[in-house]
Amino acid sequence: MSYKCLNDSTYVLTLKIYRFCGPGAAQLDASVAVGIFDGSSNLLFTYTIDNPTTVTLPVLPNPCQTTPSTACTQVGTYSDTILLPPRAGGYQIAFQRCCRPPGVNNVVNSGQQGNTYFTQIPDPGVVTCNSTPEFNTPPSLTVCANEALVADQSATDPDGDSLVYSLCDPYVGGSPMDPTPFPPAAPPYATVPWNAGFTGTNPITASPAFSIDPATGIMTGTPTQLGPFSLGICIQEYRNGVWIGESRREYQLEVVPCQLLFNAQIDPQLVPPNTSLNQFDCNGLSYNFVNLSTSSTTQPVTYFWDFGVPNLIDDTSRANSPSYTYPDTGVYVVMLIAQPGFACSDTAYDTIGVYEQVTASFMSPNMQCAEDNSFDFVALGTYRPNATITWDFGPNATPSTANTDSVFDVRFSGSFAHVVELTIQEEYCGDNHIDTVRLWPNPEANFVDNPQSGCAPLEANFINSSTGIQPMFYLWDFGDGAFSSAVNPSHVYQNPGLYDVSLTTWTDSACIDTSFVSRQDFVSVNPSPVSVFDVTPDSASIFEPLFTYTNLSDNITNCRLFLGNGESSDNCNITYSYSDAGVYAPFQVVTNSFGCVDTAFLSIEVVPEFTIFFPDAFSPNGDDLNEIFRPKLLPVPEYEFLIFNRWGDLIFETNDPMNGWDGTLNGREAPIGVYVYKINLKSFFGQEFRYFGDFTLVR
């Protein structure tokens, strides 16, 4: 949308809408309703423009390209003269239409998104009778995939204002429920929702990406994905450094598969000049060229090569893939024309560097001791006297770099492996060689500085971190009169105190040397308490299971007594009664002021007791006195009571301790006389008992 000022109150308002005119495309509207708003976005009135003029545009500017037969572009121009007297804040003018075609690659749910065409007439206090810039060329709504696009998005401003171009976000407007809002919605307007990976400044899948020159308005890029894309072009208008307004063009770009009649292409191994190594044909003056050109016609294709030698006219060939020997080394621009002399011919250029081969090497140095090392280096290989030689010995070398063929007395410090690199560069060709200088480390005694401390007896572990060439020998002095030759020894300190620890290491081959390291008070051993306690008695009957515990430990800060039955006490001087018979293992844990702990153990027994009483007679005569014969005892888990007559016949038995014999036999009174009993039982403590005896039945 644009306007041209005729006078302070009269403007020619123009709206251009571009459309695809292929099969199934939507038609242009017969009229458009333009909303006129004040500077505060209040609707002033709606203006209708009828009867657009329609022009079909050329699809592609290149006559040597073929595109799908369905590609078609039209522009509908709506224009009318409108009276807009000067107004504080100026005017805002908008037209809205829905909807975009479905399936636009870069817009979310594009079939539901409309367009807003918008422009502004500035406040007369800023500028009077301003006209918007006019785009110089119509947009190419169809572009070829994988072909570099150079699109002129420039504009001419009738007032001579300064213009700044940019890619920007298109506006949305209208909806499927209200495709032609009347009146249009008031500004400001929302921008299109982009699909992931797309933005207003990166609207199309392309390599290189689309961009626009802010000064010239030339848009470039190579689209790589087929299909439709929406994009916006914004022009910021300035007068004397003051911003006046913004003009915008928003359109849908269709990326289609195209076919060039002729496409000249040279072997891509020919690369531009570069100072990096191995980027050129460094194998002599002769080169074999490869023709990768293509053609979409069936007619024979001819070629013309110019190998780019200055001041020569015979450095050409009409062969398909020729060979050529250059007169000297150097960089040459090669030209290939496919189908020369035809209107649709195509030309390709590439650059080749022709140089002799360069190789670099040096002798791998023998190992030396780290102390007082000195190395000599001599550059070897194939190169000419004018070549540039660069040595890089690394940051820990003296010298660290050099640029002569030979370098003597290079000394290394620090680590025991140093990378040395030799680079030989001759014009644009070169080579490098990398090797490693290795040093034998002199033995250096060391062990991990992790002081040991704890309670006596303390087992201390020592980690050797000495360096040197194997084999290495070690002698540890633990400071308590003990020694070890182990690599990572352990040692038990029995007595409290502070102990110095030292390590001596030496080698008897390669770099022969001895090293010593000592650390004072490295091991701290604290005294441990001695847990002593007594219990009386050490055995007691279950009928009186009382035990007295007495703590006999010295120099302790805490004592806890564990009674052997799951119970414990913070008082180690107690008298305790056990509820069950058995053997118990009480123990006492004591702690001193250093946090050291000791434990002592004892053993006690609660002796199980069992009693049973047998009467020697009973009188089952019905007087309710002494009517039943049975023993008196405590309940037991297993019980068997048997009674026999004097002939040994079993006359009564029971397993119930509360059951006895009533003096009857087969329902009759048993004879007066002597009988025998037998009892087998097991106590709750697992003890088994057997009892035999006799008794007398009287009446």
Secondary structure, DSSP 8 states (H G I E B T S, - for coil): -EEEEEETTEEEEEEEEEEE-STT-----SEEEEEEEETTS-EEEEEEEE--EEEEE-S-S-TTEE--TT--EEEEEEEEEEE----TT-EEEEEEE----TT-TTBTTGGG--EEEEEEE--TTT-SS----EESS---SEEETTS-EEEE--EE-TT--EEEEEEE--B---BTTBSS-SS---SS--B--B-TT-BTTB-S-BSS--EE-TTT-EEEE-B-S-EEEEEEEEEEEEETTEEEEEEEEEEEEEEE--EESEE--B-TT-----SSTT-SB-S-SEEE--B--EESSSS---EEEE---TT-S--EE-SSS-EEE-SSSEEEEEEEEESTTSTT-EEEEEEEEE----EEE------EESTT--EEEE-EEE--TT-EEEEE--TTEESSEE-SSEEEEEEE-SSSEEEEEEEEEETTEEEEEEEEEEEE---B--B----EEEESSEEEE--B--B-SSS-EEEEE-SSS-EE--SS-EEEE-S-EEEEEEEEEE-SSSS--EEEEEEEEEEEEE------EEEE-SEEETTS-EEEEEE---S-SEEEEE-SSS-EES-SS-EEE-SS-EEE--EEEEE-TTS-EEEEE--EEEE----EE--SEE--SSSSSS--B--EE---SEEEEEEE-TT--EEEEES-TT--B-SEETTEE--SEEEEEEEEEE-TTS-EEEEEEEEEE--
